[in-house]
């Protein structure tokens, strides 16, 4: 259940970051701070999901995918932030 909520939040943030980068909007200080804080919270949530030893390969893959997406989201955020500078 927790991983589904995290996935939904990730998708929303990824869309917001992508839209900002594509539209060339200015990365205002307020937007940048709040986006970075949200990414930090997502990072904490994703890495707090413990992967039990008996987890199925599909569950392990889902957790790994979530972690990779948070990393990718941060990279895209940084690119959008630099482009707006």
WOQUIUR-V618681 format. One record per pair of residues at least 12 apart in sequence whose ideal C-beta (glycine too) atoms are under 10 Angstrom apart, sorted by the first residue. I is the first residue (numbers start at 1). J is the second residue. Records with the same first field share a line. If there is no record, write none. Layout:
I->J ; J
This chain:
2->45 ; 46 ; 48 ; 49
3->45 ; 46 ; 49 ; 59 ; 62 ; 63 ; 65 ; 66
4->62
5->45
6->41 ; 42 ; 45 ; 46 ; 48 ; 49 ; 63 ; 66 ; 69 ; 70
7->42 ; 46 ; 62 ; 65 ; 66 ; 69
9->38 ; 41 ; 42 ; 45 ; 46
10->38 ; 39 ; 42 ; 45 ; 46 ; 65 ; 66 ; 69 ; 70 ; 72 ; 73
11->69 ; 73
12->38
13->35 ; 38 ; 39 ; 41 ; 42 ; 69 ; 70 ; 73 ; 76 ; 77
14->69 ; 70 ; 72 ; 73 ; 76 ; 77
16->31 ; 35 ; 38 ; 73 ; 77 ; 80
17->35 ; 38 ; 39 ; 72 ; 73 ; 74 ; 75 ; 76 ; 77 ; 78 ; 79 ; 80 ; 81
18->73 ; 76 ; 77 ; 80
19->80
20->32 ; 35 ; 76 ; 77 ; 80 ; 81 ; 83 ; 84
21->76 ; 77 ; 79 ; 80 ; 81 ; 83 ; 84
22->80
23->80
24->80 ; 83 ; 84
25->80 ; 83 ; 84
26->83 ; 84 ; 85
27->77 ; 80 ; 81 ; 82 ; 83 ; 84 ; 85
28->84
31->80 ; 81 ; 84
32->77 ; 78 ; 80 ; 81 ; 84 ; 85
35->73 ; 74 ; 77 ; 80 ; 81
36->74 ; 77 ; 78 ; 81
38->73 ; 77
39->70 ; 71 ; 73 ; 74 ; 76 ; 77 ; 78
40->70 ; 74
42->66 ; 69 ; 70 ; 73 ; 74
43->67 ; 70 ; 71 ; 73 ; 74
44->70
45->66 ; 70
46->63 ; 65 ; 66 ; 67 ; 68 ; 69 ; 70 ; 71
47->63 ; 66 ; 67 ; 70
49->62 ; 63 ; 66 ; 67
50->63
51->63 ; 64
